[in-house]
Amino acid sequence: MAEQVALVIGGLTGGLLLLLLLICVSCWLWKKLRSTFTYEELPGSSAASSIQGGKLCPPQARTQTSRPPAVPFMVPPSLQDRDRVPLHSGEWAQAPRDACLGPELLPHPSSSSFGNMGVVGTINPELYKFLEDKSETDFPDGCLGRLWFSVEYQREAERLLVGLLKARRLQAPSETCSPLVKLHLLPDERRFLQSKTKRKTSNPQFDERFIFQVSSKSLTQRVLRFSVYHVDRQRKHQLLGQVFFPLRNETLAGDCPHIIWRDLEAESGEVKPPSEFGDLQFCLSYNDCLCRLTVVVLRAKGLRLQEDTSFVSVFVKVSLMNHNKFVKCKKTSAVLGSANPVYSETFSFKADPTELDTASLSLTVLQSAGGETSHQLGRVVVGPYMYTRGRQLEHWNEMLGKPKELVKRWHALCPTPEP
């Protein structure tokens, strides 16, 4: 029995000693932490104040604490070159000892003391000035108008989003202007999207959105064309100007639409008198990656049709030649009864880069008078130096110098040599 009592007394004594040891260690750690987080006020900062009981007090009204010598005060390097100045030039008001001044008794800082200082929390208006947008005020002489639009490409869905925003300073052929815009994704001339017609305004606001489905592989080979028309009272479309925008990866980078403006261009920058047998306009493009030669037959004008035929239809035959030997031929659809037919049809031919030095294209305009008989109105041949000279050679070389781009030109028709 005596042994059990001795064991209980020994256990209680050991527990009390352990509890006392924990209390001592906790008190020592608390003092250590408290001394570590004690701050000392910088010399010269007389404007600093403390908060006691919800009121501001000057530094004289509170007891200063000293930091332990093992914890030096370090000024950050970014603040070492700055002058420490008080936030105001006022003096502390007279107050009884150990009394705190209320906020209503403290002097208010004057606005002049903040004028030349970069105080934290203030706003510098110079940083928030926007650059003046002069796109709607500066127009060059002879400008046909200006068009604003946006482009964005969604690669996962393979969709090209085109936003038609507005147009300014359109030059209408009459006093009033009723514009609309047609959008083509060249070289596809057949399909297009069209905006709504804005009545009686030379500064239309469209705010319309269009979607083209196009793969990412062929995106950089496409050209976005905006054609601005005026719709007269008979609902006929008169072309005011065009905008050509080649699609590039850098212009479509990012996840947000890119807003762009361009000045309208005339339908053809080449001013020349009509030729004797008429003229033909077409585009050439060569894709060296796909080994594909593309021809876009646009339109013809000033054709000399036979007068003794009541029903006249005109079409264009495009032939690929190699060493003056026939390779392949394609034809446009026939346009009935017009000396200025419009086609806008695209044809592609397979041609290796090694064959371009010996290949040529022959575009022949023909008139059919019923049945299988046809009459040749004129011809254009474009190709390398071996076969052509002048404008035809320049067109071919420009196509090779601008791969994957559509190069458009007018060419005068020449009489077809008799067999």
QUIZI-V386725 format. One line per field, one symbol per residue. ss: DSSP state (H for helix, E for strand, C for the rest). psi: psi as a letter, one per 20 degrees, with the letter a starting at -180 (. if undefined). burial: I if it has 24 or more other C-alpha atoms within 12 Angstrom, else O. A space follows every 50 residues. Layout:
ss=???
psi=???
burial=???
This chain:
ss=CHHHHHHHHHHHHHHHHHHHHHHHHHHHHHHHHHHHCCCCCCCCCCCCEE EECCEEEEHHHCCCCCCCCCCCCCCCHHHCCCCCCCCCCCCCCCCCCCCC CCCCCCCCCCHHHCCCCCCCCCCCHHHHCCCCCCCCCCCCCCCCCEEEEE EEEECCCCEEEEEEEEEECCCCCCCCCEEEEEEEEECCCCCEEECCCCCC ECCCEEEEEEEEECCCCCHHHCEEEEEEEEECCCCCEEEEEEEEEECCCC CCCCCCCEEEEEECECCCCCCCCCCCCCEEEEEEEEECCCCEEEEEEEEE ECCCCCCCCCCCEEEEEEEEEECCEEEEEEECCCEECCCCCEEEEEEEEE CCHHHCCCEEEEEEEEEECCCCCEEEEEEEEEECCCCCCHHHHHHHHHHH HCCCCCEEEEEECECCCCC
psi=ghhghhgghgghghgghghhghgggghghghghhhhkpqppqpimiiqrr ppkjqpqrhijqpqqqqqiinqpppqhijhjqpoqqirjrqpqpqqqkqp prhiiqqppqhhiigjqmppirpohhijpqppojhjhoprpjpirqpprq qppohgilpopppofrqqlpnqiagqpnqrpppqnqjoigprqqrqpppl pimqoglqpqppopqhhjgiiqppppopqpoahjkqppphrqppnppqhh ijqrjqqopqqqqqqrhpiooqqqrgjrqpprqqqpohhilppppoofrq qkqnqpijpgoppprpppppqokjppgqqqqrqppplpimqpglqpqqqp pqhiihijqrppoppqpqkqbiqqpphrqppqaahhhrrchghhgghhgh imqjqpopqqpppqqppq.
burial=OOOOOOOOOOOOOOOOOOOOOOOOOOOOOOOOOOOOOOOOOOOOOOIOIO OOOOOIIIIIIOOOOOOOOOOOOOOOOOOOOOOOOOIIOOOIOOOOOOOI IOOOOOOOOOOOOOOOOOOOOOOOOOOOOOOOOOOOOOOOOOOIIIIIII IIIIOOOOOIIIIIIIIIIIIIOOOOIIIIIIIIIIIIIOOOIIIIIIOO IIIIIIOIOIIIOIOOOIIIIIIIIIIIIIIOOOOOOIIIIIIIIIIOOO OIOOOOOOOIIIIIIOIOOOOOOOOOIIIIIIIIIIIIOOOOIIIIIIII IIIIIOOOOOOIIIIIIIIIIIOOOOOOOIIIIIIOOIIIIIIIIIIIII IOOOOIIOIIIIIIIIIIIOOOOOIIIIIIIIIIOOIOOOOIIIIIIIII OOIIIIIIIIIIIIIOOOO
